[in-house]
Amino acid sequence: MNWKVKALLQKNLSTTKLGDNLNHIPATLNKKYNYNVTLYQVHECIRKFNYSNINLSLNKTALEIGTGYSLISAITLSLLGFEKIITVDVTKDIRFSTLKKQIKYLSNSEIFQLISSKSIYKKHEITTKINKLQKINSLDSLFKLLNIKYLAPYSFDEIIQNSKMFDYVSSQVVLEHIPPKTLNELFQFTKQILRKDHFCIHTINFIDHFANPGFFQDKSISEFNFLKYSDQYWNFWAGNSIAYTNRLSYIFYLELCKKYNLNVINFIGENYRVRKELNSELIHNDIIKKYNSVINIEDLTKYQRGTLIITNT
């Protein structure tokens, strides 16, 4: 299906209060949706945590940027051994009914093994915690049980009111949805609240989301199709609260780290799907102008996804 069809639908949905929820419905129609979400969130949470060397026996506090539609990542951080977790988002999309459907899968052998392999708790202690989770009757009871603070919508000031310093900051395919100005504020904020020598780990998706798999996928376009267009043209089609992506490559995030004196431990670039190359000569000058440094234009399509691992110096 042509990407403009989906773009037009999302543009119209963005004008309604329920638009984002309606846009999310097709994904939930898969019978294995809640299992897949739970497995994915646990796997990615553990994968990112593995890049750190945090000692969880010393009452650590974590900040998750971008809760989305699931609390599984925040729950996993608690089951690993974080004393306090603050999870934030721009909209309040968590539903208790959905949470109940997902936490039952924490007892799944594969998911349980992922958690127990890195947790400071013994297996019987994790089992006890999961059993308690599965008996909760409200979101508030979950938050109280695991010492999770959910802020949606949030501000940086609200985060600081709940914890002035953090030992671990993470996000999962969220930063690509944040405008450059706010990204600058976020990285400056990270410099302020991340404890010295502790970890901030972001996984970022760099591709055109209209090329993502699903009913509305446009299989005819490159995964970097969106780099072909001017800011004005792209904003007309996708400059709304549902479809927005910032069209930035990993280079922009490395520039932010340098700007705010955050130490890049590693950047792990990935190409996780069959590539459909975009001729670099088609990349619009509005894209190139987003970078402060002189760049190799081929680098703008080098990776489909990447994990940025940084510390505070």
N, C-alpha and C positions, 0 to 999 in steps of 0.2 A: 504494500500500500504506500502511495506517495506520502512523504513525510509532512507535506503541507496539510494533508487531511487531518492528521493527528494534531498538528500545530494549531489548526483552526478550532478543533474541538477543545483543546486545552485553553486556548485564548478565551473562548466563550465560557468555559467552566470557571475560569479564574475570576469572572465577574460576579459569581455567586458565593455566599458564605459556605455552602456545602461542596463547592467545586472540587477542592483537593480530595475530599473523601470519596466523591463520585469518581474521580479520576483513578483512585486507588482500587476501586471495586473489581475491575477485571483480573487483577493479580490474585485476589482472594478466592476466585472461583475454582482454582486448582484444589482438588481434594486433599493434597498433601501440603497445602500452603503453610499451615501452622507448624508442621514438622520441619519443613524446609527452612522456614524463618528461624526456628529454634536452633537447628543444626548449623546454619550459616552464621548466626550471631555468636554462638558459642565458639565455633571454629575460628572465626575472624578475631574475636576477642582474645582467645588464647594465642593465636598466631602473633598478634601485635605485642602482647605481653611478653612473649618469648624473647623479644628483642631488647628487653630491659633486664636489669639485674637488681631489681628492687627487693629488699628484705621485708616481706609482709608481716613479720613477727613484731614489727615496731610501730603499729597503729598508723597505717598510711591512709592518705586521703586521695581519691581519684576524681577527676572531672571528665565527663563524657560530653563532647560537643555533638549535638544532633541525635536526640532520642529516637525520633521517627515514630513508627507505629508499634514499636516493641520495646519492652523493658528487659529483654533477655540479656543484653550485653551488660547492663548495670547489675542485674542479678548475678551474672557470672563473675563480675569483679568482686562482688561480696562473697561469693562462694570460694573464690581464690584466696581471700583473706584480707581484703581492704576493709578498714574500720569504718570508713565513711565514703559515700559516693554521691556526687552531685551530677545530675544529668539534665541537660538543658536543650531547648528547641525554640523555634520562633512561633510554632503553633502547638496547641494542646491536642495531640492525636491519639493518646493512649486510651484504650477502653478496657475496663475490667473483664468484660466477657471474652475479649480476645486473649488477654493475659492468661485466664484460666485454661484456655484451650492450648496454650503454648507451654505453661509450666509443667503440665503432665508429662511432657517429653523429656524433662530433665532426668527422669528415671531410666530413659532409654540407655542401653548398655554402651553404645558408641558415644553418646553425649556425656554420660556420667564419667566414662573413662577419660575423655578429653579434659574435663574439669579436675578430676581427682589427680591426674598426672602432674598438675602444676599447683594444686592447692596446698596451703599450709595445714589444712585440716586432714584428719584421718578419714578413711572411707566411711566408717560408721557415723562420724560426725556430719559429713556431707549428707548422708542418707537422712539423718535426723532433721537437718535444716530443710532439705527438699520436702520431707513429709509435712513439716510445719507450713511450708510455702503452699503446698497443695491443699491445705485446710483453711487458708485465709478467706475472708468474706468481703474484702474491699481493698481498693488501692491504698488507702490510708494505713490499713493493717500491714500491708506489705512494706510500705515505706518505714513504718515504725519498727518492724521486725528486723529489717536489714540496714537500717540507718541510711536510707536513700532519700535525697531531696530532689524533687522534680520541679524544675522551673520552666514554665512555658505559658506565655512568652517570657523571655528572660532579658536581663541587661547585665553588663559587666559589673555594675555597682551591686546588683542583687547577688551575684555570685560571691563577691567579696564579703558581703554581709553574712554569708553562710560559711565561708572559709577564706581566710586571707592568703593562705599558701597551699600549694598542692604538690604531691609527690609524683603524680602521674596524670597526664592529660592525653586524651585520645579521641579520634573520630574515625568513622567508617563511611567512605564515599559521601562526604558531606561538603567538604571545602569547595568542590567544583560548583556548588549552588550558592556560594557567597560572593557578593560583589567585591571588586578589588579594594574599594575604600574600607569596607568592613573587614576584609582580610588583613589589611594593614593594622587596623585597630586590634584584631584578634592576636596577631603576632606580637604587637607591642604589649598587649595584656598578658600574653604568655610569658614574656620576659619579666613581667612584674610579679606573677603569682607562682611560677614554677621554681621549686626549691633548687638550689645549686646542685649540679651533677645528677639531677633526677630527669625523668624522661617524658618527652612529648612525642607521640607517635600518631601520624595521620596517614590513612590510606585514601588516595585520591583517584577518581576515575576521570580520565582526560578526554573521553570520546563523546561524540555527538549522540545524545540519548535517543534521538529519533531513529538511530540504527540499532538500538537495543532489541534483543529478541522479544517476541510477544505478538499479539494479534495485529498491532499497528506497525510492526517493524517494516521499514523500507529497506528491502534487501538489495536495492539497486544502487545505493549510495555508499561512499566510503565512510568508515567510522570517524573520519575527520572532515566530513562534508561541511560542517558549520564554519570551518576556517575560510571558506571561499567568499564569505559575504561581509559587506560593510556592517558597522555597528548599527546604523540606521535601519538597514534592511532586516538584519537579524532580530533587532528589538521589535520590529513590527510583528514578526511571526512568533517569537519566543521570549520577548521581554516581559513576561508576566510571572506571577507568583508560583505557578505550577511548572512551567516549562523552562524557567531560567537556568542557564549554566553560564559560567563566566568565560569559557573558551580559552582558558589559560593552560599552558604546559607546565611541566615540572620546573622549568627555568625560573618562572615567576616566584615560586615558593622558595627556591634557593636564594633568590635575590632578597626576599623578605627576611630570611634567616640572617643574611649578611647585614642587612640594614639595621636589624634589632639585636645584633651581636648574640645570636643563638647558634650554638655549635652543632653543625651537621655531622652526626656520627656516621650516617649512611643514607643513601637514597637507593631503593631497590625498585628498578623499573621492570615492568612486565608487559608482555604481549600475550594475552590469555585467550584470544580467539583468532580465527583465520583473518589475516589482514587483507584489506582492499585498499591498495595504496592510492593516496591523493598526490597528484603532481604538485610539487612544492611551488611551482610557478603560479598556481591558482590561488595561493594563500593571499588574502586581501591585506593591503597595507595597514588597515585599522588594527589588524591582529598584531602585526610586527611592532607597531607603535606602543603596544602595551608594556614593552620591556625596556628597562633602563639601560641595559648593556647591549653591546653589539652581539648579535646572536647568529648561530648557524641555523638557517631557516629549516633545514632538514630535522633539527632537533624538536621542532614543534609537533612533529608527528612520529617521534621516535618510540614513545611508549603509550600504551592504551590505559595502563594503570600503574600506580607506583605507591610505595610506602616510604614516607619521610620520617627518619628517626633523628630527633634533636635533643640536646640537653641545654641547660642554662649554665653558662660559664661563670 
